């Protein structure tokens, strides 16, 4: 991976210097469309080939039946597609992974932030969901999360943990905090960049109560990135949050 170089000059850049990335809002749009497009094309191609290749048909049947190995394979393709598209932008601008927030950090300071933010998040998310349930008719704060890996965890708990606790935080923090948040912050300011990237992060979870929950989490992860100048503590907090959620959902 090439060494980091200073970000391209940009009029009206805002926020801390470490958030001044070279890619643009147009690049961000292209990245999102490409990431989604790869997944759509793959599913369409597999659906077409399933009519001719028995192994592919069996694979897709396994996905429909909740076979965890099949689900995990698709999950890995999703992650690799997202990270692969971002890697192309790093190559385009000749910058390294430090531009995505993959930087060293102070472990002691990070632990304090992780513990404090997690405790705040537990209380604040409960209050937020309760408030919205009172203000918005039909909003169900207790709606169960629909997750195929949770339902299939009994087949292979370790694989479910990897798919839910390890992979998503690395992928999502790299995309939403490492790639999306800085370019929004550079153009709109840190606060609006955090709000914008957190809105997209929430909507990406496709369920009202979970979207609200993850929107708040996204704001706190942006805050921690700004304070610690690295997304690694955010990845750790995200993993811890997902692990606690995994334990809670598995117990039901």
Secondary structure as UniProt FT lines:
FT   TURN            11..12
FT   HELIX           17..19
FT   HELIX           25..49
FT   TURN            50..52
FT   HELIX           54..64
FT   TURN            65..66
FT   HELIX           68..93
FT   HELIX           97..100
FT   HELIX           107..135
FT   TURN            137..138
FT   TURN            141..142
FT   HELIX           148..151
FT   TURN            152..155
FT   HELIX           157..161
FT   HELIX           162..166
FT   HELIX           167..172
FT   HELIX           173..181
FT   HELIX           182..188
FT   HELIX           190..203
FT   TURN            204..205
FT   HELIX           208..228
FT   HELIX           232..250
//
